[in-house]
């Protein structure tokens, strides 16, 4: 007698064939796969032409790759009836639309499993193809078609977007063709603290025209809802946003501001290194040994690191590095200030300090000052809208780097964009509601 919470074992239910309108009638276990013989449950005797009832002519075998169970691919061997109409002499096959699309080699459950394997489990197409027991091209075509139908072409994918981030991304490292794309990220969940950022789209090239054209293709109602655009220091993105999103506030995010200051600090260190020692940094040189310590926030320095910096700045040889390091630390401190009003005042003081009265010898500070003066409004806008940062954009770029490495590179940009959207488009909750 079965336990009350169990039912009699049923291969049809276990393999979820009932969802496909099939019924299992036999099985065969082979060394490399499991084969399930099944038949369509619903008869289909009515003629498509005249509506008369046809007669069974014969049966044909159709083989479909199914979702695997364990590490063994599963193949459905479906007996499909063929009918003949004696009235109009038409022949047709039994309807299999619930089980698979016409002329495909994978069942609908198999395609769904492969799509979830890529989006949820982050498997490669090669691994999904091995699980299904089909070729790479068969699996890839089916996965991208299903992903485009269910996820990428979803008309509501752009709903609720009020904050976007834009950045460049290197999608291939060959000399042939444009190796850059412009990525557009939805930062609204991060700003509202409702979830992670997600990839909205990717456009070939990294120019004002590429971003402007993408924005122009969006409906005006959607563009009117955009409140904030986070970006780096590239003026082309700012100009495109100003022309297509005149009411949106451009924000130069902390990641790139700190990186600008950090790059200036590195250039200053390298210049002083050459001026004092006549060669690039070596393992025993004080400036080279302190290169990472110089980029550590003042509040995070250990006693040993403080002693190293104090010894570095004791003489007059490194006074320019010390001045540049001080500006870098003030910028970091402004962003780390919990009180954003005070942080804004601190950043304004830094901008004022580096835009006027800077000695000619401090080349890197003067260059940083010109940039901050030009983008002062965008830099300060962050403090009025905390949480608006391109940091999540850089994180998604990192995920795309991992995707490209797993796939051993991409040659087709259209394929890369589709795979990137499935990887970082925030579709996990669409396939698994429990992940929301």
C-alpha positions as CSV (number, residue, x, y, z in Angstrom):
1,X,0.0,0.0,0.0
2,X,1.4,3.4,-1.0
3,X,1.9,6.2,1.5
4,X,-0.8,8.8,1.4
5,X,1.5,11.4,0.0
6,X,2.8,9.2,-2.8
7,X,1.2,8.0,-6.0
8,X,1.9,5.0,-8.2
9,X,5.1,5.5,-10.3
10,X,4.3,6.8,-13.7
11,X,7.0,7.5,-16.4
12,X,4.7,9.9,-18.2
13,X,4.3,12.1,-15.1
14,X,8.0,11.7,-14.0
15,X,9.3,12.9,-17.3
16,X,6.6,15.6,-17.6
17,X,5.4,14.2,-20.9
18,X,1.8,15.0,-20.0
19,X,2.7,18.7,-20.5
20,X,3.6,17.9,-24.1
21,X,0.5,15.9,-24.8
22,X,2.4,12.6,-24.9
23,X,2.2,9.3,-23.1
24,X,5.1,7.0,-22.4
25,X,4.6,3.4,-23.7
26,X,8.2,2.0,-23.4
27,X,11.8,2.8,-22.5
28,X,15.3,1.7,-23.5
29,X,18.5,2.5,-21.7
30,X,21.5,2.9,-23.9
31,X,25.1,3.5,-22.7
32,X,25.0,7.2,-23.7
33,X,21.3,8.1,-23.5
34,X,17.8,7.1,-22.4
35,X,15.2,6.5,-25.1
36,X,11.5,6.8,-24.2
37,X,9.0,5.6,-26.7
38,X,5.8,7.5,-26.6
39,X,2.7,8.5,-28.6
40,X,0.5,11.5,-28.9
41,X,-2.6,11.3,-26.6
42,X,-5.0,13.4,-28.7
43,X,-6.2,12.0,-32.0
44,X,-6.2,14.4,-35.0
45,X,-8.5,12.7,-37.6
46,X,-10.2,15.7,-39.1
47,X,-9.1,16.9,-42.5
48,X,-7.7,20.5,-42.7
49,X,-9.1,21.0,-46.2
50,X,-12.7,19.7,-46.3
51,X,-13.3,18.9,-42.6
52,X,-14.2,15.3,-43.3
53,X,-12.9,12.5,-41.0
54,X,-9.8,10.8,-42.3
55,X,-8.5,7.3,-41.8
56,X,-5.2,6.2,-40.4
57,X,-2.7,5.7,-43.2
58,X,0.4,4.7,-41.3
59,X,2.8,5.9,-38.5
60,X,6.2,7.6,-38.6
61,X,8.8,8.0,-36.0
62,X,9.9,11.5,-34.8
63,X,12.8,11.8,-32.4
64,X,13.1,14.8,-30.1
65,X,15.8,15.6,-27.6
66,X,14.2,16.0,-24.1
67,X,15.3,17.6,-20.9
68,X,18.0,15.3,-19.3
69,X,17.5,13.4,-16.1
70,X,20.8,13.2,-14.2
71,X,23.7,13.4,-16.6
72,X,22.1,11.1,-19.2
73,X,20.5,12.7,-22.3
74,X,17.0,11.7,-22.9
75,X,15.5,11.2,-26.4
76,X,11.7,10.9,-27.1
77,X,10.9,8.4,-29.8
78,X,7.4,9.6,-30.8
79,X,5.1,7.5,-33.0
80,X,3.1,10.0,-35.0
81,X,0.1,8.9,-36.9
82,X,-0.5,9.9,-40.5
83,X,-4.0,10.3,-41.8
84,X,-5.6,10.3,-45.3
85,X,-8.8,11.9,-46.4
86,X,-10.7,9.7,-48.9
87,X,-12.8,12.7,-49.9
88,X,-10.1,15.3,-51.0
89,X,-7.1,12.9,-51.0
90,X,-5.2,15.1,-48.5
91,X,-2.7,13.6,-46.0
92,X,-1.5,15.0,-42.8
93,X,0.3,14.2,-39.6
94,X,-1.0,14.1,-36.1
95,X,-0.7,17.5,-34.4
96,X,2.5,17.7,-32.4
97,X,2.5,21.5,-31.6
98,X,2.3,20.9,-27.8
99,X,5.4,18.7,-27.9
100,X,7.6,20.8,-30.2
101,X,7.7,23.5,-32.8
102,X,7.5,22.3,-36.5
103,X,10.7,20.8,-37.9
104,X,12.7,21.1,-34.7
105,X,14.8,18.5,-33.0
106,X,14.2,19.5,-29.4
107,X,11.0,19.2,-27.3
108,X,9.6,22.3,-25.7
109,X,10.6,21.0,-22.3
110,X,14.1,20.4,-23.6
111,X,14.3,24.0,-24.9
112,X,13.0,25.3,-21.6
113,X,15.6,23.3,-19.7
114,X,18.4,24.6,-21.9
115,X,17.3,28.2,-21.6
116,X,17.2,27.9,-17.8
117,X,20.6,26.3,-17.8
118,X,22.0,29.4,-19.5
119,X,20.1,32.1,-17.7
120,X,19.8,30.6,-14.2
121,X,22.7,28.2,-13.9
122,X,25.1,30.1,-16.2
123,X,26.1,27.0,-18.2
124,X,27.7,27.3,-21.6
125,X,25.9,26.3,-24.8
126,X,28.3,23.4,-25.2
127,X,27.3,22.0,-21.8
128,X,23.6,22.5,-22.6
129,X,24.0,20.8,-26.0
130,X,25.8,17.8,-24.3
131,X,22.9,17.6,-21.8
132,X,20.4,17.4,-24.6
133,X,22.5,15.1,-26.8
134,X,22.4,17.4,-29.8
135,X,24.9,19.5,-31.8
136,X,26.1,22.9,-30.6
137,X,24.4,24.7,-33.5
138,X,21.1,22.9,-32.9
139,X,21.1,23.8,-29.2
140,X,22.3,27.4,-29.8
141,X,19.6,28.2,-32.4
142,X,16.9,26.8,-30.2
143,X,18.0,28.5,-27.1
144,X,18.4,31.9,-28.7
145,X,15.1,31.7,-30.5
146,X,13.3,30.7,-27.3
147,X,15.1,33.4,-25.3
148,X,14.3,36.0,-27.8
149,X,10.6,35.0,-27.9
150,X,10.1,34.7,-24.1
151,X,12.5,37.2,-22.7
152,X,14.3,39.6,-25.0
153,X,11.2,40.5,-27.1
154,X,9.0,41.0,-24.0
155,X,7.3,44.4,-24.6
156,X,7.4,45.1,-20.9
157,X,11.1,44.7,-20.5
158,X,11.7,48.4,-20.6
159,X,8.9,49.3,-18.1
160,X,9.6,51.1,-14.9
161,X,13.1,52.4,-16.0
162,X,13.9,55.8,-14.5
163,X,17.7,55.6,-14.0
164,X,20.1,54.3,-16.6
165,X,23.9,53.9,-16.8
166,X,25.9,54.0,-20.0
167,X,29.5,52.8,-20.6
168,X,31.7,51.3,-23.2
169,X,32.6,47.6,-23.4
170,X,35.2,45.7,-25.4
171,X,33.5,42.7,-26.9
172,X,36.4,41.3,-28.9
173,X,40.2,41.9,-29.0
174,X,40.8,41.4,-32.8
175,X,41.7,44.2,-35.2
176,X,38.9,43.3,-37.6
177,X,35.9,45.6,-37.3
178,X,34.7,47.7,-34.3
179,X,35.7,46.0,-31.1
180,X,33.7,48.3,-28.8
181,X,30.0,48.4,-27.9
182,X,28.0,50.8,-25.8
183,X,26.1,49.1,-23.0
184,X,23.0,50.6,-21.4
185,X,22.1,49.5,-17.9
186,X,19.0,49.8,-15.9
187,X,20.1,51.2,-12.5
188,X,16.6,51.8,-11.2
189,X,16.5,48.6,-8.9
190,X,19.9,49.7,-7.4
191,X,18.7,53.2,-6.7
192,X,15.4,52.0,-5.2
193,X,17.1,49.1,-3.4
194,X,14.7,46.6,-4.9
195,X,17.3,44.4,-6.7
196,X,20.4,44.3,-8.8
197,X,21.1,46.3,-12.0
198,X,20.2,44.6,-15.3
199,X,21.4,45.0,-18.9
200,X,19.0,46.8,-21.1
201,X,20.8,46.7,-24.5
202,X,24.1,46.9,-26.3
203,X,24.9,49.0,-29.4
204,X,27.8,48.6,-31.7
205,X,30.4,51.4,-31.4
206,X,31.3,53.8,-28.6
207,X,30.3,57.2,-29.8
208,X,27.8,60.0,-29.3
209,X,26.0,58.8,-32.4
210,X,25.6,55.2,-31.2
211,X,24.0,56.3,-27.8
212,X,22.0,59.1,-29.4
213,X,20.5,56.8,-32.0
214,X,19.5,54.2,-29.4
215,X,17.8,56.8,-27.3
216,X,16.0,58.2,-30.4
217,X,14.6,54.8,-31.1
218,X,12.9,54.6,-27.7
219,X,9.3,55.9,-27.4
220,X,9.0,59.5,-26.2
221,X,6.9,58.4,-23.2
222,X,9.8,56.2,-22.1
223,X,12.4,58.9,-22.5
224,X,10.3,61.3,-20.5
225,X,10.4,59.0,-17.5
226,X,14.2,58.9,-17.4
227,X,15.3,61.0,-14.4
228,X,19.0,60.2,-14.1
229,X,21.8,59.1,-16.5
230,X,25.0,57.8,-14.9
231,X,28.1,57.9,-17.1
232,X,31.8,58.2,-17.2
233,X,33.8,61.3,-18.3
234,X,33.2,60.7,-22.0
235,X,31.6,63.9,-23.3
236,X,29.9,62.1,-26.2
237,X,27.5,60.3,-23.8
238,X,26.8,63.5,-22.0
239,X,26.0,65.4,-25.3
240,X,23.7,62.6,-26.5
241,X,21.9,62.4,-23.2
242,X,21.4,66.2,-23.2
243,X,19.9,66.2,-26.7
244,X,17.6,63.2,-26.3
245,X,16.9,63.4,-22.5
246,X,16.8,67.1,-21.8
247,X,15.0,66.7,-18.5
248,X,17.3,63.9,-17.2
249,X,20.1,64.8,-14.8
250,X,23.6,63.6,-15.9
251,X,25.7,62.1,-13.1
252,X,29.4,61.4,-13.3
253,X,29.6,58.5,-11.0
254,X,32.2,58.1,-8.2
255,X,33.9,55.1,-9.8
256,X,35.2,57.2,-12.7
257,X,35.9,60.3,-10.7
258,X,38.1,58.4,-8.3
259,X,39.7,56.6,-11.2
260,X,40.5,59.9,-12.8
261,X,42.2,61.0,-9.6
262,X,43.9,57.7,-9.2
263,X,45.3,57.7,-12.8
264,X,46.6,61.2,-12.2
265,X,48.3,60.0,-9.0
266,X,49.9,57.1,-11.0
267,X,51.2,59.4,-13.7
268,X,52.6,61.8,-11.1
269,X,54.4,58.9,-9.4
270,X,55.8,57.6,-12.7
271,X,57.0,61.1,-13.7
272,X,58.7,61.8,-10.4
273,X,60.2,58.3,-10.5
274,X,61.9,59.1,-13.9
275,X,62.9,62.6,-12.8
276,X,64.6,61.4,-9.5
277,X,66.1,58.0,-10.5
278,X,66.1,58.2,-14.3
279,X,64.3,54.9,-14.8
280,X,60.9,53.3,-14.4
281,X,59.9,51.7,-11.1
282,X,61.8,48.7,-9.8
283,X,61.1,46.5,-6.9
284,X,63.5,48.3,-4.5
285,X,62.4,51.9,-5.4
286,X,60.4,53.6,-2.6
287,X,57.8,55.0,-5.0
288,X,57.2,51.7,-6.7
289,X,56.9,49.8,-3.4
290,X,54.3,52.3,-2.3
291,X,52.2,52.2,-5.5
292,X,49.3,50.2,-3.9
293,X,49.5,52.0,-0.6
294,X,49.0,55.3,-2.3
295,X,45.6,54.1,-3.6
296,X,44.4,53.0,-0.2
297,X,41.9,55.2,1.6
298,X,43.3,57.1,4.5
299,X,40.8,55.6,6.9
300,X,41.9,52.1,5.9
301,X,45.7,52.5,6.2
302,X,47.4,50.3,8.7
303,X,50.2,51.5,11.0
304,X,52.8,49.9,8.7
305,X,51.4,51.6,5.7
306,X,51.2,55.0,7.4
307,X,54.9,54.7,8.4
308,X,55.8,53.8,4.8
309,X,54.0,56.9,3.5
310,X,55.5,59.1,6.2
311,X,59.0,58.0,5.2
312,X,58.1,58.5,1.5
313,X,57.0,62.1,2.1
314,X,59.8,63.1,4.5
315,X,62.1,64.6,1.9
316,X,61.4,67.2,-0.9
317,X,61.9,64.8,-3.8
318,X,58.3,63.4,-3.6
319,X,56.5,66.6,-2.6
320,X,54.5,66.6,-6.0
321,X,53.4,63.0,-5.3
322,X,52.4,64.0,-1.8
323,X,50.3,66.9,-3.1
324,X,48.6,64.7,-5.7
325,X,48.0,62.0,-3.1
326,X,46.3,64.6,-0.9
327,X,43.8,65.5,-3.6
328,X,43.1,61.9,-4.3
329,X,42.4,61.2,-0.6
330,X,40.1,64.3,-0.3
331,X,38.0,63.0,-3.2
332,X,37.8,59.5,-1.7
333,X,36.9,61.1,1.7
334,X,34.1,63.2,0.1
335,X,32.4,60.1,-1.4
336,X,32.8,58.1,1.9
337,X,31.2,60.8,4.0
338,X,27.9,59.5,5.4
339,X,26.3,63.0,5.4
340,X,25.8,63.6,1.7
341,X,25.3,67.4,2.2
342,X,28.7,67.6,3.9
343,X,30.2,65.3,1.3
344,X,29.0,67.7,-1.4
345,X,30.6,70.6,0.4
346,X,33.9,68.6,0.6
347,X,33.8,67.8,-3.1
348,X,33.0,71.4,-4.0
349,X,36.1,72.5,-1.9
350,X,38.2,70.0,-3.8
351,X,37.0,71.3,-7.2
352,X,37.7,74.8,-6.1
353,X,41.2,73.9,-4.9
354,X,42.3,72.1,-8.2
355,X,40.8,74.7,-10.6
356,X,42.6,77.8,-9.5
357,X,46.0,78.7,-8.1
358,X,47.6,75.3,-8.8
359,X,51.4,75.5,-9.3
360,X,52.6,74.8,-12.8
361,X,54.7,71.8,-11.6
362,X,51.7,69.9,-10.5
363,X,50.8,68.9,-14.1
364,X,48.4,66.0,-13.1
365,X,46.4,68.1,-10.7
366,X,46.0,70.9,-13.2
367,X,44.7,68.3,-15.8
368,X,42.3,66.8,-13.2
369,X,41.2,70.3,-12.4
370,X,40.2,71.1,-16.0
371,X,38.1,67.9,-16.2
372,X,36.4,68.5,-12.8
373,X,35.7,72.1,-13.7
374,X,34.1,71.1,-16.9
375,X,32.0,68.4,-15.3
376,X,31.5,70.0,-11.9
377,X,27.7,69.9,-12.1
378,X,27.7,66.2,-13.0
379,X,30.1,65.3,-10.3
380,X,28.1,67.2,-7.6
381,X,24.8,65.8,-8.8
382,X,25.7,62.4,-7.3
383,X,25.4,63.8,-3.8
384,X,21.8,64.9,-4.4
385,X,21.0,61.4,-5.7
386,X,23.0,58.9,-3.7
387,X,23.1,55.4,-5.0
388,X,23.3,56.6,-8.6
389,X,26.6,55.1,-9.7
390,X,28.1,53.3,-12.7
391,X,29.6,50.7,-10.3
392,X,26.9,48.2,-11.2
393,X,27.6,48.9,-14.9
394,X,31.2,47.9,-14.4
395,X,30.0,44.8,-12.5
396,X,27.9,43.8,-15.5
397,X,30.9,44.4,-17.8
398,X,32.8,42.0,-15.6
399,X,30.0,39.4,-16.0
400,X,30.2,39.8,-19.7
401,X,33.9,39.3,-19.7
402,X,33.3,36.0,-17.9
403,X,30.7,35.0,-20.4
404,X,33.1,35.8,-23.3
405,X,35.8,33.7,-21.6
406,X,33.4,30.8,-21.0
407,X,32.4,30.8,-24.7
408,X,36.0,31.1,-25.8
409,X,35.2,34.4,-27.6
410,X,32.5,35.5,-30.0
411,X,32.7,36.4,-33.7
412,X,29.1,37.4,-34.3
413,X,27.9,40.6,-32.5
414,X,24.2,39.8,-32.9
415,X,24.8,36.5,-31.2
416,X,26.9,38.2,-28.5
417,X,24.2,40.7,-27.7
418,X,21.6,38.0,-27.4
419,X,23.8,35.9,-25.1
420,X,24.7,39.0,-23.0
421,X,21.0,39.9,-22.6
422,X,20.2,36.4,-21.4
423,X,23.2,36.4,-19.1
424,X,22.8,39.9,-17.5
425,X,19.3,41.0,-18.5
426,X,17.8,40.2,-15.1
427,X,15.6,37.3,-16.5
428,X,16.3,34.9,-13.7
429,X,13.1,35.9,-11.9
430,X,11.1,35.5,-15.1
431,X,12.1,31.8,-15.4
432,X,12.1,31.2,-11.6
433,X,9.6,33.3,-9.7
434,X,11.1,32.1,-6.4
435,X,14.2,34.1,-7.3
436,X,12.5,37.4,-7.2
